[in-house]
Amino acid sequence: MPTSTELRARRDTLAAQRSSGVARVSYDGKTVDYRSVAEIDRALEALDREIAAAEGRRIVRQVRVTTTKGL
């Protein structure tokens, strides 16, 4: 399993490529072609989860919905 440092390096490379608009990313002698920005975003989220797992923490995502009847 890759270390947290290696995962962060991959994430930084992918984030830089996303912001430049390039859909091909190379790291450690490997090349990955992404079809869309959404696919790059999913890859970034997956790397975030792997980094959190490597560091022994969880990513907590919550959505709170509050409604009223307006009375």
PyMOL Python script that loads the backbone (N, CA, C, O; Angstrom):
from pymol import cmd

cmd.read_pdbstr("""\
ATOM      1  N   MET A   1       0.855  -1.189   0.000  1.00  0.00           N
ATOM      2  CA  MET A   1       0.000   0.000   0.000  1.00  0.00           C
ATOM      3  C   MET A   1       0.889   1.235   0.000  1.00  0.00           C
ATOM      4  O   MET A   1       1.866   1.303   0.746  1.00  0.00           O
ATOM      5  N   PRO A   2       0.549   2.214  -0.838  1.00  0.00           N
ATOM      6  CA  PRO A   2       1.347   3.445  -0.899  1.00  0.00           C
ATOM      7  C   PRO A   2       1.280   4.225   0.410  1.00  0.00           C
ATOM      8  O   PRO A   2       0.302   4.135   1.152  1.00  0.00           O
ATOM      9  N   THR A   3       2.321   4.980   0.676  1.00  0.00           N
ATOM     10  CA  THR A   3       2.343   5.804   1.885  1.00  0.00           C
ATOM     11  C   THR A   3       1.521   7.066   1.667  1.00  0.00           C
ATOM     12  O   THR A   3       1.144   7.407   0.546  1.00  0.00           O
ATOM     13  N   SER A   4       1.261   7.737   2.763  1.00  0.00           N
ATOM     14  CA  SER A   4       0.498   8.988   2.711  1.00  0.00           C
ATOM     15  C   SER A   4       1.215  10.030   1.845  1.00  0.00           C
ATOM     16  O   SER A   4       0.564  10.781   1.120  1.00  0.00           O
ATOM     17  N   THR A   5       2.531  10.080   1.914  1.00  0.00           N
ATOM     18  CA  THR A   5       3.308  11.033   1.130  1.00  0.00           C
ATOM     19  C   THR A   5       3.179  10.751  -0.365  1.00  0.00           C
ATOM     20  O   THR A   5       3.026  11.675  -1.164  1.00  0.00           O
ATOM     21  N   GLU A   6       3.243   9.477  -0.742  1.00  0.00           N
ATOM     22  CA  GLU A   6       3.100   9.109  -2.154  1.00  0.00           C
ATOM     23  C   GLU A   6       1.705   9.451  -2.665  1.00  0.00           C
ATOM     24  O   GLU A   6       1.552   9.954  -3.778  1.00  0.00           O
ATOM     25  N   LEU A   7       0.690   9.177  -1.851  1.00  0.00           N
ATOM     26  CA  LEU A   7      -0.683   9.483  -2.242  1.00  0.00           C
ATOM     27  C   LEU A   7      -0.884  10.985  -2.415  1.00  0.00           C
ATOM     28  O   LEU A   7      -1.559  11.426  -3.345  1.00  0.00           O
ATOM     29  N   ARG A   8      -0.290  11.769  -1.508  1.00  0.00           N
ATOM     30  CA  ARG A   8      -0.403  13.229  -1.616  1.00  0.00           C
ATOM     31  C   ARG A   8       0.284  13.739  -2.886  1.00  0.00           C
ATOM     32  O   ARG A   8      -0.209  14.669  -3.523  1.00  0.00           O
ATOM     33  N   ALA A   9       1.410  13.141  -3.253  1.00  0.00           N
ATOM     34  CA  ALA A   9       2.103  13.538  -4.475  1.00  0.00           C
ATOM     35  C   ALA A   9       1.234  13.241  -5.698  1.00  0.00           C
ATOM     36  O   ALA A   9       1.150  14.056  -6.617  1.00  0.00           O
ATOM     37  N   ARG A  10       0.593  12.081  -5.705  1.00  0.00           N
ATOM     38  CA  ARG A  10      -0.311  11.736  -6.806  1.00  0.00           C
ATOM     39  C   ARG A  10      -1.472  12.717  -6.882  1.00  0.00           C
ATOM     40  O   ARG A  10      -1.856  13.166  -7.962  1.00  0.00           O
ATOM     41  N   ARG A  11      -2.033  13.046  -5.695  1.00  0.00           N
ATOM     42  CA  ARG A  11      -3.174  13.956  -5.658  1.00  0.00           C
ATOM     43  C   ARG A  11      -2.776  15.339  -6.158  1.00  0.00           C
ATOM     44  O   ARG A  11      -3.517  15.962  -6.918  1.00  0.00           O
ATOM     45  N   ASP A  12      -1.603  15.823  -5.732  1.00  0.00           N
ATOM     46  CA  ASP A  12      -1.133  17.138  -6.170  1.00  0.00           C
ATOM     47  C   ASP A  12      -0.952  17.175  -7.684  1.00  0.00           C
ATOM     48  O   ASP A  12      -1.317  18.156  -8.332  1.00  0.00           O
ATOM     49  N   THR A  13      -0.386  16.105  -8.247  1.00  0.00           N
ATOM     50  CA  THR A  13      -0.198  16.030  -9.695  1.00  0.00           C
ATOM     51  C   THR A  13      -1.534  16.050 -10.414  1.00  0.00           C
ATOM     52  O   THR A  13      -1.707  16.763 -11.402  1.00  0.00           O
ATOM     53  N   LEU A  14      -2.471  15.270  -9.917  1.00  0.00           N
ATOM     54  CA  LEU A  14      -3.788  15.191 -10.543  1.00  0.00           C
ATOM     55  C   LEU A  14      -4.534  16.525 -10.438  1.00  0.00           C
ATOM     56  O   LEU A  14      -5.180  16.955 -11.394  1.00  0.00           O
ATOM     57  N   ALA A  15      -4.443  17.179  -9.273  1.00  0.00           N
ATOM     58  CA  ALA A  15      -5.111  18.472  -9.090  1.00  0.00           C
ATOM     59  C   ALA A  15      -4.507  19.528 -10.023  1.00  0.00           C
ATOM     60  O   ALA A  15      -5.231  20.357 -10.574  1.00  0.00           O
ATOM     61  N   ALA A  16      -3.189  19.496 -10.196  1.00  0.00           N
ATOM     62  CA  ALA A  16      -2.543  20.450 -11.101  1.00  0.00           C
ATOM     63  C   ALA A  16      -2.981  20.207 -12.540  1.00  0.00           C
ATOM     64  O   ALA A  16      -3.223  21.157 -13.285  1.00  0.00           O
ATOM     65  N   GLN A  17      -3.083  18.952 -12.931  1.00  0.00           N
ATOM     66  CA  GLN A  17      -3.516  18.633 -14.285  1.00  0.00           C
ATOM     67  C   GLN A  17      -4.967  19.028 -14.497  1.00  0.00           C
ATOM     68  O   GLN A  17      -5.329  19.489 -15.579  1.00  0.00           O
ATOM     69  N   ARG A  18      -5.809  18.853 -13.475  1.00  0.00           N
ATOM     70  CA  ARG A  18      -7.221  19.224 -13.588  1.00  0.00           C
ATOM     71  C   ARG A  18      -7.361  20.715 -13.833  1.00  0.00           C
ATOM     72  O   ARG A  18      -8.146  21.144 -14.678  1.00  0.00           O
ATOM     73  N   SER A  19      -6.596  21.502 -13.089  1.00  0.00           N
ATOM     74  CA  SER A  19      -6.711  22.951 -13.236  1.00  0.00           C
ATOM     75  C   SER A  19      -6.129  23.446 -14.562  1.00  0.00           C
ATOM     76  O   SER A  19      -6.504  24.517 -15.039  1.00  0.00           O
ATOM     77  N   SER A  20      -5.216  22.675 -15.159  1.00  0.00           N
ATOM     78  CA  SER A  20      -4.646  23.081 -16.444  1.00  0.00           C
ATOM     79  C   SER A  20      -5.503  22.639 -17.621  1.00  0.00           C
ATOM     80  O   SER A  20      -5.281  23.083 -18.747  1.00  0.00           O
ATOM     81  N   GLY A  21      -6.473  21.775 -17.376  1.00  0.00           N
ATOM     82  CA  GLY A  21      -7.367  21.326 -18.430  1.00  0.00           C
ATOM     83  C   GLY A  21      -6.846  20.142 -19.226  1.00  0.00           C
ATOM     84  O   GLY A  21      -7.447  19.763 -20.231  1.00  0.00           O
ATOM     85  N   VAL A  22      -5.731  19.547 -18.792  1.00  0.00           N
ATOM     86  CA  VAL A  22      -5.149  18.397 -19.484  1.00  0.00           C
ATOM     87  C   VAL A  22      -5.762  17.118 -18.935  1.00  0.00           C
ATOM     88  O   VAL A  22      -5.915  16.969 -17.722  1.00  0.00           O
ATOM     89  N   ALA A  23      -6.112  16.201 -19.818  1.00  0.00           N
ATOM     90  CA  ALA A  23      -6.779  14.973 -19.392  1.00  0.00           C
ATOM     91  C   ALA A  23      -5.821  13.792 -19.290  1.00  0.00           C
ATOM     92  O   ALA A  23      -6.268  12.671 -19.049  1.00  0.00           O
ATOM     93  N   ARG A  24      -4.522  14.007 -19.466  1.00  0.00           N
ATOM     94  CA  ARG A  24      -3.549  12.919 -19.353  1.00  0.00           C
ATOM     95  C   ARG A  24      -2.602  13.243 -18.203  1.00  0.00           C
ATOM     96  O   ARG A  24      -2.037  14.336 -18.145  1.00  0.00           O
ATOM     97  N   VAL A  25      -2.430  12.282 -17.283  1.00  0.00           N
ATOM     98  CA  VAL A  25      -1.594  12.475 -16.107  1.00  0.00           C
ATOM     99  C   VAL A  25      -0.546  11.384 -16.075  1.00  0.00           C
ATOM    100  O   VAL A  25      -0.855  10.215 -16.306  1.00  0.00           O
ATOM    101  N   SER A  26       0.718  11.765 -15.784  1.00  0.00           N
ATOM    102  CA  SER A  26       1.803  10.791 -15.662  1.00  0.00           C
ATOM    103  C   SER A  26       2.440  10.923 -14.288  1.00  0.00           C
ATOM    104  O   SER A  26       2.715  12.032 -13.829  1.00  0.00           O
ATOM    105  N   TYR A  27       2.677   9.782 -13.628  1.00  0.00           N
ATOM    106  CA  TYR A  27       3.400   9.756 -12.366  1.00  0.00           C
ATOM    107  C   TYR A  27       4.026   8.389 -12.213  1.00  0.00           C
ATOM    108  O   TYR A  27       3.438   7.390 -12.630  1.00  0.00           O
ATOM    109  N   ASP A  28       5.195   8.324 -11.630  1.00  0.00           N
ATOM    110  CA  ASP A  28       5.927   7.074 -11.407  1.00  0.00           C
ATOM    111  C   ASP A  28       6.041   6.245 -12.682  1.00  0.00           C
ATOM    112  O   ASP A  28       5.982   5.017 -12.619  1.00  0.00           O
ATOM    113  N   GLY A  29       6.201   6.886 -13.833  1.00  0.00           N
ATOM    114  CA  GLY A  29       6.336   6.155 -15.082  1.00  0.00           C
ATOM    115  C   GLY A  29       5.044   5.585 -15.631  1.00  0.00           C
ATOM    116  O   GLY A  29       5.064   4.838 -16.608  1.00  0.00           O
ATOM    117  N   LYS A  30       3.917   5.927 -15.016  1.00  0.00           N
ATOM    118  CA  LYS A  30       2.605   5.450 -15.471  1.00  0.00           C
ATOM    119  C   LYS A  30       1.827   6.627 -16.055  1.00  0.00           C
ATOM    120  O   LYS A  30       1.969   7.763 -15.603  1.00  0.00           O
ATOM    121  N   THR A  31       1.015   6.346 -17.050  1.00  0.00           N
ATOM    122  CA  THR A  31       0.187   7.386 -17.662  1.00  0.00           C
ATOM    123  C   THR A  31      -1.276   6.973 -17.590  1.00  0.00           C
ATOM    124  O   THR A  31      -1.631   5.834 -17.893  1.00  0.00           O
ATOM    125  N   VAL A  32      -2.121   7.921 -17.184  1.00  0.00           N
ATOM    126  CA  VAL A  32      -3.560   7.678 -17.093  1.00  0.00           C
ATOM    127  C   VAL A  32      -4.271   8.738 -17.921  1.00  0.00           C
ATOM    128  O   VAL A  32      -3.981   9.928 -17.798  1.00  0.00           O
ATOM    129  N   ASP A  33      -5.204   8.304 -18.765  1.00  0.00           N
ATOM    130  CA  ASP A  33      -6.024   9.216 -19.558  1.00  0.00           C
ATOM    131  C   ASP A  33      -7.420   9.282 -18.944  1.00  0.00           C
ATOM    132  O   ASP A  33      -8.062   8.252 -18.741  1.00  0.00           O
ATOM    133  N   TYR A  34      -7.891  10.500 -18.647  1.00  0.00           N
ATOM    134  CA  TYR A  34      -9.229  10.695 -18.103  1.00  0.00           C
ATOM    135  C   TYR A  34     -10.135  11.223 -19.201  1.00  0.00           C
ATOM    136  O   TYR A  34      -9.697  11.976 -20.071  1.00  0.00           O
ATOM    137  N   ARG A  35     -11.400  10.825 -19.158  1.00  0.00           N
ATOM    138  CA  ARG A  35     -12.339  11.228 -20.194  1.00  0.00           C
ATOM    139  C   ARG A  35     -12.988  12.573 -19.922  1.00  0.00           C
ATOM    140  O   ARG A  35     -13.345  13.287 -20.859  1.00  0.00           O
ATOM    141  N   SER A  36     -13.146  12.929 -18.657  1.00  0.00           N
ATOM    142  CA  SER A  36     -13.847  14.172 -18.344  1.00  0.00           C
ATOM    143  C   SER A  36     -13.348  14.738 -17.018  1.00  0.00           C
ATOM    144  O   SER A  36     -12.632  14.073 -16.270  1.00  0.00           O
ATOM    145  N   VAL A  37     -13.740  15.971 -16.747  1.00  0.00           N
ATOM    146  CA  VAL A  37     -13.399  16.611 -15.473  1.00  0.00           C
ATOM    147  C   VAL A  37     -14.078  15.872 -14.323  1.00  0.00           C
ATOM    148  O   VAL A  37     -13.507  15.759 -13.238  1.00  0.00           O
ATOM    149  N   ALA A  38     -15.293  15.367 -14.550  1.00  0.00           N
ATOM    150  CA  ALA A  38     -16.002  14.618 -13.508  1.00  0.00           C
ATOM    151  C   ALA A  38     -15.222  13.371 -13.115  1.00  0.00           C
ATOM    152  O   ALA A  38     -15.179  13.012 -11.938  1.00  0.00           O
ATOM    153  N   GLU A  39     -14.606  12.708 -14.086  1.00  0.00           N
ATOM    154  CA  GLU A  39     -13.828  11.516 -13.782  1.00  0.00           C
ATOM    155  C   GLU A  39     -12.577  11.887 -12.970  1.00  0.00           C
ATOM    156  O   GLU A  39     -12.181  11.146 -12.070  1.00  0.00           O
ATOM    157  N   ILE A  40     -11.967  13.014 -13.283  1.00  0.00           N
ATOM    158  CA  ILE A  40     -10.815  13.484 -12.504  1.00  0.00           C
ATOM    159  C   ILE A  40     -11.260  13.806 -11.078  1.00  0.00           C
ATOM    160  O   ILE A  40     -10.555  13.486 -10.121  1.00  0.00           O
ATOM    161  N   ASP A  41     -12.431  14.440 -10.932  1.00  0.00           N
ATOM    162  CA  ASP A  41     -12.958  14.753  -9.598  1.00  0.00           C
ATOM    163  C   ASP A  41     -13.185  13.482  -8.782  1.00  0.00           C
ATOM    164  O   ASP A  41     -12.879  13.446  -7.590  1.00  0.00           O
ATOM    165  N   ARG A  42     -13.719  12.444  -9.416  1.00  0.00           N
ATOM    166  CA  ARG A  42     -13.922  11.167  -8.702  1.00  0.00           C
ATOM    167  C   ARG A  42     -12.584  10.566  -8.284  1.00  0.00           C
ATOM    168  O   ARG A  42     -12.471   9.998  -7.198  1.00  0.00           O
ATOM    169  N   ALA A  43     -11.571  10.686  -9.139  1.00  0.00           N
ATOM    170  CA  ALA A  43     -10.241  10.180  -8.797  1.00  0.00           C
ATOM    171  C   ALA A  43      -9.651  10.963  -7.626  1.00  0.00           C
ATOM    172  O   ALA A  43      -9.011  10.379  -6.751  1.00  0.00           O
ATOM    173  N   LEU A  44      -9.860  12.277  -7.604  1.00  0.00           N
ATOM    174  CA  LEU A  44      -9.393  13.096  -6.474  1.00  0.00           C
ATOM    175  C   LEU A  44     -10.080  12.691  -5.177  1.00  0.00           C
ATOM    176  O   LEU A  44      -9.434  12.590  -4.134  1.00  0.00           O
ATOM    177  N   GLU A  45     -11.388  12.458  -5.239  1.00  0.00           N
ATOM    178  CA  GLU A  45     -12.125  12.024  -4.050  1.00  0.00           C
ATOM    179  C   GLU A  45     -11.625  10.668  -3.564  1.00  0.00           C
ATOM    180  O   GLU A  45     -11.493  10.452  -2.359  1.00  0.00           O
ATOM    181  N   ALA A  46     -11.351   9.766  -4.482  1.00  0.00           N
ATOM    182  CA  ALA A  46     -10.830   8.448  -4.101  1.00  0.00           C
ATOM    183  C   ALA A  46      -9.458   8.592  -3.442  1.00  0.00           C
ATOM    184  O   ALA A  46      -9.176   7.919  -2.450  1.00  0.00           O
ATOM    185  N   LEU A  47      -8.610   9.457  -3.979  1.00  0.00           N
ATOM    186  CA  LEU A  47      -7.305   9.688  -3.359  1.00  0.00           C
ATOM    187  C   LEU A  47      -7.457  10.310  -1.979  1.00  0.00           C
ATOM    188  O   LEU A  47      -6.709   9.966  -1.065  1.00  0.00           O
ATOM    189  N   ASP A  48      -8.419  11.225  -1.811  1.00  0.00           N
ATOM    190  CA  ASP A  48      -8.666  11.812  -0.491  1.00  0.00           C
ATOM    191  C   ASP A  48      -9.041  10.732   0.517  1.00  0.00           C
ATOM    192  O   ASP A  48      -8.578  10.755   1.658  1.00  0.00           O
ATOM    193  N   ARG A  49      -9.884   9.784   0.095  1.00  0.00           N
ATOM    194  CA  ARG A  49     -10.267   8.681   0.992  1.00  0.00           C
ATOM    195  C   ARG A  49      -9.064   7.802   1.326  1.00  0.00           C
ATOM    196  O   ARG A  49      -8.904   7.383   2.473  1.00  0.00           O
ATOM    197  N   GLU A  50      -8.218   7.520   0.337  1.00  0.00           N
ATOM    198  CA  GLU A  50      -7.035   6.697   0.582  1.00  0.00           C
ATOM    199  C   GLU A  50      -6.057   7.405   1.513  1.00  0.00           C
ATOM    200  O   GLU A  50      -5.457   6.771   2.381  1.00  0.00           O
ATOM    201  N   ILE A  51      -5.894   8.709   1.340  1.00  0.00           N
ATOM    202  CA  ILE A  51      -5.003   9.481   2.218  1.00  0.00           C
ATOM    203  C   ILE A  51      -5.537   9.455   3.644  1.00  0.00           C
ATOM    204  O   ILE A  51      -4.778   9.254   4.592  1.00  0.00           O
ATOM    205  N   ALA A  52      -6.835   9.656   3.793  1.00  0.00           N
ATOM    206  CA  ALA A  52      -7.439   9.635   5.126  1.00  0.00           C
ATOM    207  C   ALA A  52      -7.255   8.264   5.775  1.00  0.00           C
ATOM    208  O   ALA A  52      -6.947   8.180   6.964  1.00  0.00           O
ATOM    209  N   ALA A  53      -7.439   7.194   5.007  1.00  0.00           N
ATOM    210  CA  ALA A  53      -7.271   5.840   5.553  1.00  0.00           C
ATOM    211  C   ALA A  53      -5.813   5.601   5.939  1.00  0.00           C
ATOM    212  O   ALA A  53      -5.545   4.982   6.969  1.00  0.00           O
ATOM    213  N   ALA A  54      -4.868   6.081   5.132  1.00  0.00           N
ATOM    214  CA  ALA A  54      -3.448   5.902   5.434  1.00  0.00           C
ATOM    215  C   ALA A  54      -3.042   6.662   6.685  1.00  0.00           C
ATOM    216  O   ALA A  54      -2.131   6.246   7.401  1.00  0.00           O
ATOM    217  N   GLU A  55      -3.717   7.782   6.950  1.00  0.00           N
ATOM    218  CA  GLU A  55      -3.419   8.587   8.131  1.00  0.00           C
ATOM    219  C   GLU A  55      -4.253   8.182   9.336  1.00  0.00           C
ATOM    220  O   GLU A  55      -4.099   8.749  10.418  1.00  0.00           O
ATOM    221  N   GLY A  56      -5.138   7.204   9.156  1.00  0.00           N
ATOM    222  CA  GLY A  56      -5.935   6.711  10.267  1.00  0.00           C
ATOM    223  C   GLY A  56      -7.094   7.605  10.653  1.00  0.00           C
ATOM    224  O   GLY A  56      -7.516   7.600  11.809  1.00  0.00           O
ATOM    225  N   ARG A  57      -7.613   8.366   9.717  1.00  0.00           N
ATOM    226  CA  ARG A  57      -8.780   9.208  10.000  1.00  0.00           C
ATOM    227  C   ARG A  57      -9.859   8.948   8.969  1.00  0.00           C
ATOM    228  O   ARG A  57      -9.605   8.365   7.915  1.00  0.00           O
ATOM    229  N   ARG A  58     -11.061   9.386   9.285  1.00  0.00           N
ATOM    230  CA  ARG A  58     -12.194   9.199   8.387  1.00  0.00           C
ATOM    231  C   ARG A  58     -12.609  10.536   7.813  1.00  0.00           C
ATOM    232  O   ARG A  58     -12.444  11.578   8.448  1.00  0.00           O
ATOM    233  N   ILE A  59     -13.154  10.497   6.598  1.00  0.00           N
ATOM    234  CA  ILE A  59     -13.749  11.695   6.012  1.00  0.00           C
ATOM    235  C   ILE A  59     -15.233  11.638   6.345  1.00  0.00           C
ATOM    236  O   ILE A  59     -15.936  10.705   5.958  1.00  0.00           O
ATOM    237  N   VAL A  60     -15.689  12.636   7.060  1.00  0.00           N
ATOM    238  CA  VAL A  60     -17.093  12.680   7.461  1.00  0.00           C
ATOM    239  C   VAL A  60     -17.801  13.707   6.587  1.00  0.00           C
ATOM    240  O   VAL A  60     -17.423  14.877   6.545  1.00  0.00           O
ATOM    241  N   ARG A  61     -18.810  13.257   5.908  1.00  0.00           N
ATOM    242  CA  ARG A  61     -19.605  14.154   5.067  1.00  0.00           C
ATOM    243  C   ARG A  61     -21.039  14.106   5.579  1.00  0.00           C
ATOM    244  O   ARG A  61     -21.639  13.037   5.687  1.00  0.00           O
ATOM    245  N   GLN A  62     -21.568  15.260   5.885  1.00  0.00           N
ATOM    246  CA  GLN A  62     -22.926  15.338   6.392  1.00  0.00           C
ATOM    247  C   GLN A  62     -23.712  16.372   5.593  1.00  0.00           C
ATOM    248  O   GLN A  62     -23.189  17.407   5.181  1.00  0.00           O
ATOM    249  N   VAL A  63     -24.961  16.058   5.397  1.00  0.00           N
ATOM    250  CA  VAL A  63     -25.874  17.012   4.780  1.00  0.00           C
ATOM    251  C   VAL A  63     -27.022  17.179   5.760  1.00  0.00           C
ATOM    252  O   VAL A  63     -27.682  16.204   6.119  1.00  0.00           O
ATOM    253  N   ARG A  64     -27.260  18.389   6.187  1.00  0.00           N
ATOM    254  CA  ARG A  64     -28.357  18.662   7.115  1.00  0.00           C
ATOM    255  C   ARG A  64     -29.422  19.450   6.404  1.00  0.00           C
ATOM    256  O   ARG A  64     -29.145  20.482   5.793  1.00  0.00           O
ATOM    257  N   VAL A  65     -30.628  18.971   6.484  1.00  0.00           N
ATOM    258  CA  VAL A  65     -31.752  19.625   5.838  1.00  0.00           C
ATOM    259  C   VAL A  65     -32.678  20.150   6.912  1.00  0.00           C
ATOM    260  O   VAL A  65     -33.082  19.410   7.809  1.00  0.00           O
ATOM    261  N   THR A  66     -33.017  21.428   6.825  1.00  0.00           N
ATOM    262  CA  THR A  66     -33.923  22.036   7.778  1.00  0.00           C
ATOM    263  C   THR A  66     -35.112  22.615   6.994  1.00  0.00           C
ATOM    264  O   THR A  66     -34.935  23.336   6.012  1.00  0.00           O
ATOM    265  N   THR A  67     -36.291  22.290   7.439  1.00  0.00           N
ATOM    266  CA  THR A  67     -37.487  22.802   6.759  1.00  0.00           C
ATOM    267  C   THR A  67     -38.452  23.396   7.775  1.00  0.00           C
ATOM    268  O   THR A  67     -38.433  23.050   8.956  1.00  0.00           O
ATOM    269  N   THR A  68     -39.281  24.284   7.294  1.00  0.00           N
ATOM    270  CA  THR A  68     -40.368  24.823   8.100  1.00  0.00           C
ATOM    271  C   THR A  68     -41.603  24.924   7.240  1.00  0.00           C
ATOM    272  O   THR A  68     -41.525  24.914   6.012  1.00  0.00           O
ATOM    273  N   LYS A  69     -42.743  25.020   7.892  1.00  0.00           N
ATOM    274  CA  LYS A  69     -43.995  25.175   7.138  1.00  0.00           C
ATOM    275  C   LYS A  69     -44.292  26.638   6.829  1.00  0.00           C
ATOM    276  O   LYS A  69     -45.250  26.952   6.123  1.00  0.00           O
ATOM    277  N   GLY A  70     -43.458  27.532   7.369  1.00  0.00           N
ATOM    278  CA  GLY A  70     -43.643  28.946   7.099  1.00  0.00           C
ATOM    279  C   GLY A  70     -44.825  29.549   7.857  1.00  0.00           C
ATOM    280  O   GLY A  70     -45.374  30.570   7.443  1.00  0.00           O
ATOM    281  N   LEU A  71     -45.212  28.925   8.955  1.00  0.00           N
ATOM    282  CA  LEU A  71     -46.356  29.451   9.713  1.00  0.00           C
ATOM    283  C   LEU A  71     -45.912  30.410  10.787  1.00  0.00           C
ATOM    284  O   LEU A  71     -46.745  30.945  11.519  1.00  0.00           O
TER     285      LEU A  71
END
""", "prot")
cmd.dss("prot")
cmd.show_as("cartoon", "prot")
cmd.util.cbc("prot")
cmd.orient("prot")
